[in-house]
Amino acid sequence: MTIAANITTALVALLHAYFLVLEMFLWDTPRGRKVFGLTPEFAAASKSLAANQGLYNGFLAAGLVWGLLLGVEGTAIKVFFLACVIVAGVFGAATGSRKILFVQALPGAVALALVWLA
């Protein structure tokens, strides 16, 4: 069970590293606009806000990697950061797009359940 918990936690970390790249560096590119369904005008106007959001996703990824690197001693850190991922996903789904619930909160919840069971 520990291996499954660590693999899913690592996948959530990678997902948030991908969010960082999309939001900080690709927001106003054709790929970023396609992923988020943005017009060129909105992407340009919201670029700095997206970069800030991407930075926070990077912190989530870094926290999860930190917890993984600590092994068993990192369980509480993984639980904390996975809980943050879930809260951010639920909030994003409630205020932005329901899709965020499935892309962010659900993977975080699966990883958290596996960490608790490990």
C-alpha positions in Angstrom: 0.0 0.0 0.0 2.9 2.4 0.7 4.2 2.0 -2.9 0.7 2.9 -4.3 0.4 5.9 -1.9 3.8 7.2 -2.9 3.1 6.7 -6.6 -0.2 8.5 -6.5 1.3 11.3 -4.4 4.1 11.7 -6.9 1.6 11.8 -9.7 -0.3 14.6 -7.9 3.0 16.4 -7.5 3.8 16.1 -11.2 0.3 17.2 -12.0 0.8 20.4 -10.0 4.3 21.0 -11.5 2.5 20.8 -14.9 -0.1 23.3 -13.7 2.8 25.6 -12.7 4.3 25.4 -16.2 0.9 26.0 -17.8 0.0 29.0 -15.6 3.4 30.6 -15.3 4.9 30.1 -18.7 2.2 28.9 -21.2 -0.9 30.9 -20.1 -1.0 33.2 -23.1 0.3 30.7 -25.7 -2.0 28.7 -28.0 -1.5 25.6 -25.8 -2.3 27.5 -22.5 -5.3 29.2 -24.0 -6.6 25.9 -25.4 -6.2 24.1 -22.0 -8.0 26.8 -20.1 -10.4 27.9 -22.9 -9.2 31.5 -23.0 -9.4 34.2 -25.5 -6.1 35.9 -26.4 -7.3 39.1 -24.8 -8.3 37.5 -21.5 -5.1 35.5 -21.4 -3.0 38.7 -21.9 -5.0 40.6 -19.3 -4.8 37.9 -16.7 -1.2 36.7 -17.3 0.2 38.0 -14.0 -2.7 36.5 -12.0 -2.2 33.1 -13.6 1.6 33.3 -12.9 0.8 33.8 -9.2 -1.6 30.9 -9.3 1.0 28.8 -10.9 3.5 29.6 -8.2 1.1 28.3 -5.6 0.7 25.1 -7.5 4.5 24.9 -7.5 4.4 25.2 -3.7 2.0 22.3 -3.5 4.2 20.1 -5.7 7.3 21.0 -3.7 5.5 20.1 -0.4 4.5 16.8 -1.8 8.0 16.0 -3.0 9.4 17.1 0.4 7.0 14.6 2.1 8.0 11.8 -0.3 11.7 12.5 0.2 11.3 12.1 4.0 9.8 8.6 3.7 7.7 7.5 6.6 8.7 10.7 8.5 7.0 12.7 5.8 3.5 11.3 6.2 2.1 14.3 8.0 3.6 16.6 5.4 2.0 14.5 2.6 -1.3 14.6 4.4 -1.2 18.4 4.9 -0.3 19.1 1.2 -2.8 16.6 -0.2 -5.4 18.2 2.0 -4.4 21.6 0.5 -4.7 20.2 -3.0 -8.2 18.9 -2.2 -9.4 22.2 -0.7 -8.0 24.1 -3.7 -9.7 21.7 -6.1 -13.0 22.0 -4.3 -12.8 25.8 -4.2 -11.8 25.9 -7.8 -14.7 23.7 -8.8 -17.1 25.9 -6.8 -15.8 29.2 -8.1 -14.4 28.3 -11.6 -15.0 25.1 -13.4 -16.5 21.8 -12.2 -13.7 20.1 -14.2 -11.2 21.2 -11.5 -13.0 18.8 -9.1 -12.0 15.8 -11.2 -8.6 17.1 -12.4 -7.3 18.3 -9.1 -9.4 17.3 -6.1 -10.1 13.7 -7.0 -6.5 12.7 -7.6 -5.6 14.4 -4.4 -8.3 12.6 -2.5 -7.2 9.2 -3.9 -3.6 9.9 -2.9 -4.7 11.0 0.5 -6.8 7.9 1.1 -3.9 5.7 0.1 -1.5 7.6 2.4 -3.9 7.1 5.3 -4.2 3.4 4.5 -0.5 2.8 4.1 
